[in-house]
Amino acid sequence: MIRVVLSTLILSFCAISLTAGNLQAWFDYKVFQLPGGSPYVETHLNFKGLSLEHTAVNDSTDQAKVSATIIIKQGEDIINFKKLTIDGPLIPTGYYQDFMDVQRFLLENGAYIVEIELSDLNDANQDPEIFAQPILVNNPVDQCFVSDIMLVQAYAEASEQSDLSKSGYDMLPYVDNYFPSDFNDLMFYAEIYNADEIFGEDELFALVARLESKNSGTIAANQQIIRRVKAKEVVPIFQTFDISELTTGDYDLVVEVRNRENQSVASQRLKITRNKFQGEGTAPVDITRTFVSVFETRDSIMDHIRSFSPRATTLEMKAMNSIVLPGDLTIQQKFFYNFWVSRDPINPEKAWNDYYQEVVACDKEFGTQIMEGWETDMGRVYLKYGRPNTRVQRPHPSDLYPYEIWHYYQIANTNDKRFLFYAPTGITTNYVLLHSDLVGEMQNFSWRTVMRVVSGQFYSQQDNLDQNKNTSFEGEELEALFYNPR
């Protein structure tokens, strides 16, 4: 379920991926409301078992353990926080299983930042890392509205109340908006609030739920339900759509409240992505007669496919990780060929060769003993956006971690964007991305604080969570260079 290893911040919110060392996880949040009108935020962290170290519990059973600190902030004020030790499932030695943590935070309406610190407790060599994500709580007080829509991967009747419980069921969230070809059902849950105030207690109104094509706005694959339900303070919606006939593309999952005049009173929507890729490429050619035929084994082609990551779209990354890399050689060859045909239909081989030369140069400049150049943060940014217009290098600053600032005059259909890379261990062979002002890239709003070194010693990012320490950073060269690179 966890497929991407790139740390990102997506402002038009959907699930984001977090990476700390080898640890990989998806993060998502949903806003609901308690009876009586108190909003709460539910956080979902889904950990990839294969990315974690496991220790033996006994001769035949292993377990993963993760440390997670979740902090809800407004500005520099801490509104709420939880420090957790999350135990993975007990599993047979040699096996791996993904697992999840769900937490709830009571919050008033307002804009917040959630900071998440993750570390693998079984990996002594891994330093914790902090990720930041905006959260908006905006539940109307005196009008009917629909909660966030939560995708569900499994459910069962609740034997006792827990953070997984809603409307008598324990629901395991699906922390993604991507549905590969082996998914035939889409389950979701949402709640309608204050319908009794608008329609009157137990009065009937129309509940509409549908899958809507992103391009045309039409109902997709005939997936729509219309029900007449009684108005209550809280009306739960738990529904399954058949997506077996849903073709590849982007869709909106829509939940809507309508009155007797069939007018929309309230609605909520969630973007989902469907991929029906089955390994059959779109190019009507004999693969054995193309440039990809030189790859005669899976081992010879897989590393090249992985190196496409910086240039791949979200859909291509999903296909790559869920279908292509586990697939056979023919599937991998077709994906390889179609990847470059989509970028240069006239001469896909040249497009590939040009990119490969950049990968080689990237590996020479940014590769380490344990990572290929494209796997590093600097290498990824370089391959995705090109060489920066300016590059400030500070390998030995005073009272700061070593850092680099990259400045792009034009990038991703916008202008004047920056990337701050730093070496949190003090070793300058591999810088990691700390902050960028480009939407869709990693953003850490505490980057000035994170960069500071206490008493000339490199320190754990756990120290940054102590809000009583005076670690403000203003007016120094770092900030000047970030906003006015040269």
C-alpha positions in Angstrom: 0.0 0.0 0.0 2.9 2.4 0.7 4.5 3.0 -2.7 6.4 6.3 -2.8 9.6 7.0 -0.9 9.7 10.7 -1.7 9.1 13.2 1.1 6.5 15.7 -0.1 4.0 18.3 1.1 0.9 18.6 -1.0 -1.2 21.7 -0.2 -4.3 20.6 -2.1 -4.4 17.7 0.3 -4.2 14.1 -0.3 -2.1 11.4 1.4 1.6 12.2 1.6 4.5 9.9 1.9 7.1 10.2 4.6 10.6 8.8 4.6 13.0 8.7 7.6 16.1 6.7 6.8 14.8 3.4 5.3 11.4 3.9 7.1 8.5 4.5 4.7 5.0 5.6 5.7 1.9 7.3 4.3 0.3 10.1 6.3 -3.3 11.3 5.9 -5.8 13.2 8.1 -9.6 13.6 8.2 -11.8 16.1 10.0 -14.9 14.9 11.7 -17.2 16.2 14.5 -18.5 14.8 17.8 -22.2 15.1 18.6 -22.7 18.5 20.1 -20.5 20.3 17.6 -16.8 19.7 18.7 -14.5 19.2 15.7 -11.8 16.6 15.8 -8.9 15.7 13.5 -8.1 12.0 12.9 -4.5 11.3 11.8 -3.6 8.1 9.9 -0.1 6.8 9.7 0.4 3.7 7.6 3.9 2.0 7.9 5.5 -0.2 5.3 6.6 -3.3 7.1 9.3 -4.1 4.6 11.0 -0.8 5.2 11.5 -1.4 9.0 14.0 -3.4 11.0 12.4 -6.3 13.0 13.7 -7.8 16.2 13.1 -11.3 17.5 10.3 -11.7 20.1 11.0 -15.4 20.3 12.5 -18.1 18.1 9.8 -17.8 15.5 8.3 -14.3 15.8 9.6 -10.9 15.0 8.2 -7.4 15.6 8.8 -3.8 14.3 8.7 -0.8 16.6 8.4 2.9 15.6 8.7 6.1 17.6 6.3 8.8 16.5 5.8 12.3 17.9 2.8 14.2 16.5 2.6 17.9 17.4 -0.3 20.2 16.4 0.8 23.9 16.3 -0.5 27.3 15.5 2.5 29.5 14.8 5.0 28.6 17.5 2.3 27.6 20.0 1.8 23.9 20.7 -1.9 23.2 20.8 -1.7 19.4 21.3 0.8 16.6 21.0 1.3 12.9 21.4 4.5 10.9 21.8 3.9 7.3 20.8 5.7 3.9 20.6 3.9 2.0 17.8 4.3 -1.7 17.9 4.0 -3.6 14.6 2.2 -6.9 14.5 3.8 -10.1 15.7 4.7 -11.9 12.5 6.7 -15.1 11.6 10.4 -14.6 11.2 11.3 -13.6 7.7 7.9 -12.1 6.8 6.8 -8.5 6.7 3.4 -6.8 7.2 2.2 -3.2 6.9 0.6 -1.7 9.9 -1.2 1.5 11.0 -1.7 4.0 13.8 -4.8 6.2 14.2 -5.0 9.1 16.6 -7.7 11.8 17.3 -7.2 15.4 18.4 -9.9 17.7 19.5 -9.3 21.0 17.8 -11.3 24.2 17.3 -11.9 25.7 13.9 -8.6 27.2 12.6 -5.4 26.7 10.6 -2.7 24.4 12.1 0.5 22.8 11.3 1.0 19.1 12.2 4.7 18.1 12.8 5.5 14.4 12.7 8.8 12.9 13.9 9.4 9.3 13.0 12.2 6.9 13.8 12.7 3.1 13.6 13.4 2.0 17.2 15.1 -1.2 16.0 17.6 0.8 13.8 20.2 2.4 16.1 21.9 4.1 13.2 18.9 6.0 12.1 18.3 9.6 13.2 14.7 10.8 13.5 13.3 13.2 10.9 10.5 15.8 11.1 7.8 16.4 8.5 5.3 19.2 8.5 1.8 19.4 7.0 -0.9 22.1 7.1 -4.2 21.2 8.6 -7.4 23.2 8.2 -10.4 22.7 10.5 -13.4 24.7 9.2 -16.6 22.9 10.3 -19.7 25.3 9.9 -21.6 25.9 13.1 -25.2 26.6 12.0 -25.5 24.8 8.6 -25.6 21.3 7.2 -22.3 20.0 6.0 -20.4 16.8 5.1 -17.3 15.6 6.8 -14.1 14.7 5.0 -14.5 11.4 3.1 -12.4 8.5 4.5 -11.5 5.6 2.2 -11.8 2.2 4.0 -9.7 -0.9 3.4 -11.4 -3.2 5.9 -14.1 -3.1 8.6 -15.7 -5.3 11.3 -18.4 -4.8 14.0 -16.9 -3.0 16.9 -16.8 -5.0 20.1 -15.6 -2.0 22.1 -15.1 1.7 21.4 -11.7 2.7 20.0 -10.1 5.3 17.7 -11.0 3.0 14.8 -14.7 3.0 15.8 -17.4 4.8 13.8 -21.1 4.1 13.8 -20.7 0.7 15.4 -17.9 -0.5 13.2 -14.1 -0.6 13.5 -12.8 0.8 10.2 -9.3 0.5 8.9 -8.6 3.6 6.8 -7.1 3.2 3.3 -4.3 5.8 3.4 -4.0 6.5 -0.3 -6.2 7.8 -3.1 -4.8 5.3 -5.7 -6.6 2.2 -6.8 -4.5 -0.3 -8.9 -6.0 -2.8 -11.3 -6.4 -5.5 -8.6 -8.9 -3.4 -6.6 -12.5 -4.0 -7.6 -14.2 -2.3 -4.7 -14.0 1.3 -3.3 -15.3 1.6 0.3 -15.8 5.0 1.9 -17.2 6.6 5.0 -18.4 10.1 5.7 -20.8 11.9 8.1 -23.5 14.5 7.5 -23.9 17.0 10.3 -26.8 19.3 11.3 -29.3 17.9 8.8 -31.9 18.0 11.6 -31.4 21.8 12.0 -32.0 22.4 8.3 -34.8 19.8 7.5 -36.2 19.1 10.9 -35.7 16.0 13.1 -36.6 12.8 11.1 -37.6 14.7 8.0 -36.5 13.1 4.8 -33.8 14.4 2.5 -31.8 13.0 -0.5 -28.3 11.6 0.0 -26.4 11.3 -3.3 -23.0 9.6 -3.7 -21.3 9.1 -7.0 -18.0 8.7 -8.9 -17.5 11.6 -11.2 -15.1 11.7 -14.2 -12.6 14.5 -13.6 -12.5 15.4 -17.3 -16.2 15.5 -18.2 -18.0 15.7 -14.8 -20.2 12.8 -15.8 -21.1 9.8 -13.7 -18.4 7.2 -14.1 -19.2 3.5 -14.7 -22.8 4.0 -13.5 -21.6 4.4 -10.0 -24.2 6.5 -8.2 -26.6 5.9 -5.4 -29.5 8.1 -4.3 -31.2 7.4 -1.0 -33.9 9.1 1.1 -32.7 9.3 4.7 -34.0 10.8 7.9 -32.4 13.9 9.2 -30.4 13.6 12.4 -27.7 15.6 14.1 -25.2 13.1 12.7 -26.0 10.9 9.6 -23.3 8.3 8.8 -22.6 7.2 5.2 -20.9 3.9 4.6 -20.9 2.8 1.0 -19.1 0.6 -1.5 -18.7 1.3 -5.2 -17.9 -1.4 -7.8 -14.8 0.0 -9.7 -14.0 -3.2 -11.7 -15.1 -1.4 -14.9 -13.5 2.0 -14.0 -10.9 2.9 -16.6 -7.5 4.5 -16.0 -7.8 8.2 -15.0 -8.7 10.7 -12.3 -12.1 10.8 -10.7 -14.0 12.6 -7.9 -15.8 10.7 -5.2 -18.7 13.0 -4.3 -21.1 13.0 -1.4 -24.0 15.4 -1.6 -27.1 16.5 0.4 -30.1 17.6 -1.6 -33.4 19.1 -0.5 -37.0 18.4 -1.8 -36.4 20.8 -4.7 -33.3 18.7 -5.7 -31.1 21.6 -4.8 -27.6 20.9 -3.4 -27.4 21.9 0.3 -24.0 20.5 1.1 -21.3 18.4 -0.6 -17.8 17.0 -0.2 -15.5 15.5 -2.8 -12.3 13.5 -2.8 -10.0 12.9 -5.8 -9.1 9.3 -6.5 -6.8 7.8 -9.2 -7.6 4.6 -11.0 -5.0 2.6 -12.9 -6.1 -0.3 -15.0 -2.6 -0.9 -16.3 -2.1 -4.7 -16.8 1.3 -4.7 -18.4 -0.2 -4.2 -21.8 1.5 -1.1 -23.2 -0.2 1.4 -25.4 2.3 1.2 -28.2 1.3 -1.2 -31.0 4.8 -2.4 -31.7 6.8 -5.5 -31.3 8.9 -4.8 -28.2 11.6 -7.3 -29.4 12.3 -5.0 -32.3 12.8 -1.9 -30.2 15.8 -0.5 -28.2 14.5 -2.1 -25.0 15.3 -5.6 -26.4 18.9 -5.2 -25.2 17.6 -5.9 -21.7 17.3 -9.6 -21.6 16.9 -10.2 -17.9 15.0 -8.6 -15.1 18.2 -7.8 -13.3 19.5 -5.8 -16.3 16.4 -3.6 -16.6 15.1 -3.1 -13.1 17.7 -0.6 -11.8 17.1 1.5 -15.0 13.4 1.5 -14.4 13.9 2.6 -10.8 16.0 5.5 -12.0 12.9 6.9 -13.9 11.5 7.9 -10.5 12.5 11.6 -10.6 10.7 12.0 -14.0 7.7 9.7 -13.4 4.2 10.9 -12.9 2.2 9.9 -9.8 0.4 7.3 -11.9 3.6 5.9 -13.4 5.1 5.6 -9.9 2.1 3.7 -8.7 2.2 1.4 -11.7 6.0 1.0 -11.3 5.9 -0.1 -7.7 2.7 -2.2 -7.7 2.9 -3.9 -11.1 6.0 -3.3 -13.1 8.9 -4.0 -10.7 7.2 -7.2 -9.3 6.3 -8.2 -12.9 8.0 -10.3 -15.5 10.5 -9.1 -18.1 7.9 -8.5 -20.8 5.9 -6.2 -18.5 9.0 -4.3 -17.6 10.1 -3.9 -21.3 6.7 -2.6 -22.3 6.6 -0.1 -19.4 10.2 1.0 -20.3 9.3 1.6 -23.9 6.0 3.3 -23.3 7.6 5.6 -20.7 9.9 7.1 -23.3 7.4 7.0 -26.1 5.1 9.2 -24.0 7.9 11.8 -23.7 9.3 11.6 -27.3 7.0 9.8 -29.7 9.4 10.5 -32.6 12.6 9.3 -31.0 12.1 7.6 -27.7 15.5 5.9 -27.8 17.2 9.3 -27.9 15.0 10.5 -25.0 16.2 7.5 -23.0 19.8 7.9 -23.9 19.8 11.6 -23.1 18.3 10.9 -19.7 20.7 8.0 -19.0 23.6 10.4 -19.5 22.1 12.7 -16.9 21.7 9.8 -14.6 25.3 8.8 -15.0 26.4 12.4 -14.4 24.1 12.7 -11.4 25.5 9.5 -9.9 29.1 10.8 -10.3 28.2 14.1 -8.5 25.7 13.0 -5.9 26.0 9.2 -5.5 27.3 7.7 -2.2 28.6 4.4 -1.2 25.1 3.2 -0.4 22.9 5.2 -2.7 22.7 5.8 -6.4 22.8 9.5 -7.4 19.1 9.5 -8.5 18.1 8.1 -5.0 19.5 11.1 -3.2 17.5 14.2 -2.6 19.9 16.4 -4.6 20.0 13.9 -7.4 16.2 13.6 -7.6 15.8 17.4 -7.7 18.6 17.7 -10.3 17.0 15.0 -12.6 13.5 16.3 -12.2 14.0 20.1 -12.6 17.5 20.3 -14.1 20.6 22.1 -12.9 19.9 25.1 -10.6 20.7 28.6 -11.8 22.6 29.3 -8.7 24.0 27.0 -6.0 25.2 28.3 -2.7 27.5 25.8 -0.9 28.4 26.1 2.8 30.1 22.8 3.9 31.6 24.3 7.1 29.3 27.0 8.5 29.5 28.1 12.1 26.8 26.9 14.4 24.8 25.5 11.5 24.6 22.1 9.8 26.4 22.0 6.5 24.0 23.2 3.8 23.4 24.1 0.2 20.8 26.4 -1.3 19.6 25.9 -4.9 17.8 28.6 -6.7 15.8 28.2 -9.9 14.7 31.2 -11.9 12.1 29.2 -13.7 10.8 25.8 -12.6 7.6 23.7 -13.0 5.6 26.6 -14.7 6.5 29.1 -12.0 9.4 31.4 -11.1 12.0 32.1 -8.4 11.9 28.9 -6.2 14.5 27.6 -3.8 15.6 24.3 -2.2 17.5 24.1 1.1 19.5 20.9 1.5 21.4 20.1 4.7 23.6 17.4 6.3 22.0 16.6 9.6 24.9 14.3 10.6 27.5 16.8 9.6 28.8 14.4 6.9 28.7 16.3 3.6 28.6 13.3 1.2 24.8 13.2 1.2 22.6 16.3 1.8 18.9 15.8 2.4 16.1 18.2 1.4 14.9 20.2 4.4 12.7 22.9 2.9 11.5 24.3 -0.5 9.1 27.0 -1.4 8.0 25.1 -4.4 4.5 23.6 -3.9 4.5 19.9 -3.9 8.0 19.6 -2.5 9.2 19.1 1.1 8.3 22.1 3.3 9.4 22.4 6.9 8.2 25.6 8.5 10.7 25.3 11.3 13.7 25.1 8.9 15.5 28.0 10.7 15.3 26.2 14.0 16.2 22.8 12.6 19.4 24.2 11.0 20.8 25.5 14.3 23.6 23.5 16.0 23.6 23.7 19.8 27.0 24.7 21.3 28.8 23.7 18.2 27.6 20.0 18.5 25.3 18.3 16.0 22.2 17.2 17.8 19.2 15.1 17.4 16.1 16.7 15.9 14.3 15.6 19.1 15.8 18.7 20.6 13.8 20.8 18.3 10.6 19.7 20.0 11.6 21.4 23.2 9.8 24.7 22.8 11.3 26.2 25.9 14.7 26.4 24.3 15.7 29.6 22.6 16.5 28.3 19.2 15.2 31.3 17.1 17.3 32.2 14.1 16.9 35.6 12.5 19.1 37.9 10.5 22.0 35.6 9.8 23.5 34.5 6.5 21.4 31.4 6.1 18.1 33.3 5.9 19.6 36.1 3.8 21.0 33.6 1.3 17.7 31.6 1.2 15.6 34.6 0.3 18.3 36.4 -1.8 20.5 33.6 -3.2 23.5 34.6 -5.2 
